[in-house]
Amino acid sequence: MVAPTLGKAQSLVNQASRWAHGHGIPFNIAKCGYLITHSASQVPIAIRPPLLLNKKEIPMVQSYKYLGVLFSSIGIDFVAQGDMLARRGERHLGAISRFSNL
């Protein structure tokens, strides 16, 4: 989810938590993380309120992969995304050359 403020983000987390609880779906806090982007990333960590999910703090992360796209504090991390795709292409090329008889 994307929210313009931490307060709105907490509201959305609470809404998702209520919905999940009502449908018997648990969250795995170990696989959760939140990322602050753009101007909000300039707010000192000491004064940022934590995001909570079921009374547990969601860890803040420096980058996050969502649907295969890498995000950082500046938005989509195009350099890291390009590196990841290049490595993936190299692995596929290596597999093709190892298993090809041409």
Backbone as CSV, one residue per row, in Angstrom:
resi,resn,N_x,N_y,N_z,CA_x,CA_y,CA_z,C_x,C_y,C_z
1,MET,0.823,-1.162,0.000,0.000,0.000,0.000,0.881,1.244,0.000
2,VAL,0.348,2.299,-0.484,1.081,3.569,-0.540,0.254,4.590,0.212
3,ALA,0.916,5.349,1.083,0.218,6.364,1.872,1.039,7.644,1.889
4,PRO,0.367,8.794,1.907,1.094,10.068,1.897,1.732,10.427,3.242
5,THR,1.253,9.843,4.340,1.802,10.130,5.668,1.877,8.835,6.468
6,LEU,2.682,8.858,7.543,2.743,7.685,8.424,1.408,7.460,9.124
7,GLY,0.701,8.535,9.453,-0.618,8.396,10.081,-1.588,7.669,9.173
8,LYS,-1.591,8.040,7.884,-2.467,7.371,6.914,-2.010,5.930,6.702
9,ALA,-0.700,5.713,6.696,-0.177,4.355,6.551,-0.650,3.479,7.715
10,GLN,-0.599,4.022,8.939,-1.056,3.256,10.097,-2.539,2.938,9.976
11,SER,-3.315,3.897,9.497,-4.745,3.672,9.294,-4.991,2.540,8.290
12,LEU,-4.216,2.526,7.205,-4.365,1.467,6.201,-3.919,0.107,6.743
13,VAL,-2.844,0.091,7.535,-2.390,-1.160,8.157,-3.476,-1.684,9.094
14,ASN,-4.089,-0.792,9.882,-5.152,-1.203,10.789,-6.334,-1.783,10.026
15,GLN,-6.692,-1.148,8.927,-7.807,-1.622,8.106,-7.498,-3.002,7.525
16,ALA,-6.283,-3.181,7.010,-5.885,-4.478,6.457,-5.869,-5.545,7.552
17,SER,-5.406,-5.173,8.737,-5.346,-6.106,9.857,-6.745,-6.561,10.270
18,ARG,-7.682,-5.615,10.354,-9.067,-5.975,10.707,-9.669,-6.907,9.660
19,TRP,-9.459,-6.591,8.394,-10.001,-7.423,7.317,-9.401,-8.831,7.385
20,ALA,-8.076,-8.910,7.533,-7.404,-10.210,7.583,-7.885,-11.024,8.779
21,HIS,-7.994,-10.379,9.937,-8.458,-11.075,11.137,-9.880,-11.612,10.930
22,GLY,-10.728,-10.802,10.332,-12.110,-11.207,10.063,-12.231,-12.361,9.086
23,HIS,-11.201,-12.567,8.267,-11.206,-13.640,7.283,-10.255,-14.780,7.656
24,GLY,-9.725,-14.736,8.876,-8.855,-15.812,9.355,-7.508,-15.892,8.657
25,ILE,-7.012,-14.753,8.189,-5.736,-14.724,7.472,-4.687,-14.049,8.365
26,PRO,-3.626,-14.772,8.740,-2.603,-14.158,9.592,-1.559,-13.394,8.764
27,PHE,-0.939,-12.408,9.388,0.204,-11.720,8.802,1.476,-12.334,9.361
28,ASN,2.519,-12.403,8.558,3.829,-12.849,9.024,4.689,-11.604,9.158
29,ILE,4.805,-11.086,10.383,5.526,-9.831,10.620,6.976,-9.923,10.157
30,ALA,7.551,-11.140,10.152,8.941,-11.315,9.708,9.098,-11.010,8.220
31,LYS,8.017,-11.076,7.471,8.076,-10.792,6.034,7.534,-9.407,5.700
32,CYS,7.263,-8.614,6.720,6.731,-7.265,6.514,7.857,-6.243,6.622
33,GLY,7.643,-5.117,6.011,8.574,-4.008,6.103,7.927,-2.785,5.484
34,TYR,8.365,-1.626,5.921,7.868,-0.412,5.275,9.043,0.446,4.851
35,LEU,8.794,1.215,3.826,9.821,2.030,3.195,9.312,3.462,3.124
36,ILE,10.112,4.385,3.594,9.751,5.807,3.516,10.456,6.391,2.300
37,THR,9.691,7.083,1.481,10.256,7.610,0.243,10.224,9.137,0.206
38,HIS,11.007,9.666,-0.704,11.043,11.083,-1.059,11.252,11.993,0.160
39,SER,10.457,13.039,0.301,10.705,14.045,1.340,10.503,13.492,2.742
40,ALA,9.643,12.504,2.915,9.424,11.930,4.252,10.689,11.252,4.766
41,SER,11.577,10.838,3.854,12.803,10.174,4.289,13.752,11.145,4.988
42,GLN,13.487,12.455,4.895,14.331,13.456,5.551,13.964,13.653,7.022
43,VAL,12.809,13.121,7.445,12.381,13.247,8.845,13.252,12.332,9.698
44,PRO,13.882,12.851,10.760,14.751,12.018,11.593,14.020,10.798,12.167
45,ILE,14.718,9.677,12.189,14.137,8.428,12.675,13.636,8.575,14.110
46,ALA,14.352,9.359,14.913,14.001,9.507,16.330,12.602,10.079,16.542
47,ILE,12.091,10.850,15.579,10.766,11.450,15.775,9.684,10.788,14.924
48,ARG,10.039,9.768,14.163,9.037,9.043,13.375,8.304,8.060,14.273
49,PRO,6.978,8.088,14.261,6.264,7.080,15.038,6.382,5.725,14.333
50,PRO,6.449,4.638,15.100,6.553,3.327,14.463,5.220,2.919,13.837
51,LEU,5.290,2.113,12.793,4.087,1.490,12.243,3.889,0.180,12.979
52,LEU,2.669,-0.069,13.432,2.379,-1.269,14.204,1.373,-2.147,13.485
53,LEU,1.623,-3.446,13.541,0.707,-4.443,13.005,0.429,-5.426,14.129
54,ASN,-0.808,-5.448,14.589,-1.187,-6.312,15.715,-0.274,-6.083,16.915
55,LYS,-0.023,-4.816,17.215,0.796,-4.372,18.356,2.272,-4.738,18.239
56,LYS,2.708,-5.144,17.044,4.124,-5.432,16.799,4.635,-4.403,15.800
57,GLU,5.854,-3.928,16.048,6.433,-2.908,15.176,6.840,-3.509,13.833
58,ILE,6.411,-2.867,12.764,6.828,-3.264,11.421,8.203,-2.652,11.183
59,PRO,9.187,-3.457,10.778,10.529,-2.884,10.583,10.587,-1.954,9.368
60,MET,11.355,-0.877,9.520,11.612,0.013,8.395,12.776,-0.574,7.598
61,VAL,12.659,-0.585,6.284,13.687,-1.154,5.423,14.238,-0.074,4.499
62,GLN,15.437,-0.307,3.964,16.066,0.644,3.046,15.636,0.415,1.606
63,SER,15.227,-0.813,1.296,14.729,-1.136,-0.045,13.702,-2.245,0.100
64,TYR,12.869,-2.370,-0.919,11.794,-3.361,-0.867,11.505,-3.829,-2.290
65,LYS,11.348,-5.127,-2.446,10.988,-5.661,-3.761,9.500,-5.965,-3.743
66,TYR,8.767,-5.360,-4.665,7.328,-5.570,-4.763,7.004,-5.961,-6.196
67,LEU,6.450,-7.144,-6.356,6.123,-7.683,-7.679,7.324,-7.619,-8.620
68,GLY,8.508,-7.911,-8.079,9.721,-7.963,-8.878,10.368,-6.623,-9.157
69,VAL,9.812,-5.538,-8.627,10.363,-4.204,-8.846,11.000,-3.722,-7.547
70,LEU,12.236,-3.228,-7.634,12.964,-2.766,-6.452,12.678,-1.292,-6.189
71,PHE,12.308,-0.991,-4.942,12.036,0.379,-4.524,13.038,0.770,-3.455
72,SER,13.413,2.061,-3.435,14.280,2.615,-2.393,13.637,3.917,-1.925
73,SER,14.352,4.677,-1.126,13.793,5.925,-0.601,13.516,6.960,-1.693
74,ILE,14.070,6.773,-2.879,13.817,7.723,-3.967,12.753,7.227,-4.939
75,GLY,12.136,6.103,-4.638,11.135,5.506,-5.527,11.714,4.248,-6.160
76,ILE,11.386,4.011,-7.413,11.938,2.834,-8.099,13.448,2.996,-8.217
77,ASP,14.177,1.980,-7.798,15.643,1.999,-7.861,16.051,1.413,-9.213
78,PHE,16.141,2.276,-10.239,16.399,1.816,-11.602,17.770,1.162,-11.755
79,VAL,18.766,1.657,-11.037,20.110,1.072,-11.128,20.100,-0.348,-10.575
80,ALA,19.551,-0.526,-9.384,19.485,-1.871,-8.786,18.593,-2.781,-9.614
81,GLN,17.508,-2.240,-10.147,16.603,-3.037,-10.991,17.338,-3.498,-12.247
82,GLY,18.098,-2.604,-12.871,18.867,-2.967,-14.060,19.918,-4.016,-13.751
83,ASP,20.618,-3.857,-12.626,21.620,-4.857,-12.223,20.982,-6.220,-12.002
84,MET,19.834,-6.247,-11.324,19.148,-7.506,-11.063,18.736,-8.185,-12.376
85,LEU,18.193,-7.412,-13.295,17.765,-7.982,-14.575,18.950,-8.447,-15.406
86,ALA,20.068,-7.704,-15.354,21.269,-8.114,-16.094,21.817,-9.426,-15.543
87,ARG,21.869,-9.560,-14.211,22.339,-10.826,-13.609,21.429,-11.981,-13.987
88,ARG,20.128,-11.733,-13.994,19.179,-12.770,-14.371,19.407,-13.193,-15.824
89,GLY,19.636,-12.213,-16.701,19.902,-12.524,-18.103,21.181,-13.320,-18.269
90,GLU,22.225,-12.953,-17.519,23.492,-13.690,-17.578,23.318,-15.131,-17.116
91,ARG,22.513,-15.348,-16.062,22.268,-16.715,-15.586,21.528,-17.531,-16.648
92,HIS,20.552,-16.918,-17.288,19.808,-17.627,-18.330,20.707,-17.941,-19.528
93,LEU,21.547,-16.997,-19.897,22.472,-17.216,-21.000,23.441,-18.344,-20.662
94,GLY,23.941,-18.361,-19.412,24.828,-19.432,-18.976,24.135,-20.784,-19.023
95,ALA,22.879,-20.848,-18.602,22.134,-22.111,-18.635,21.917,-22.566,-20.067
96,ILE,21.636,-21.628,-20.962,21.416,-21.984,-22.364,22.695,-22.548,-22.969
97,SER,23.829,-21.913,-22.684,25.087,-22.385,-23.282,25.527,-23.719,-22.690
98,ARG,25.224,-23.979,-21.424,25.589,-25.277,-20.816,24.752,-26.423,-21.349
99,PHE,23.491,-26.155,-21.605,22.589,-27.237,-21.988,22.283,-27.275,-23.490
100,SER,22.988,-26.461,-24.247,22.762,-26.427,-25.695,23.835,-27.260,-26.391
101,ASN,23.440,-27.949,-27.460,24.411,-28.705,-28.223,24.791,-27.973,-29.504
102,LEU,24.426,-26.723,-29.612,24.756,-25.954,-30.824,26.112,-25.317,-30.721
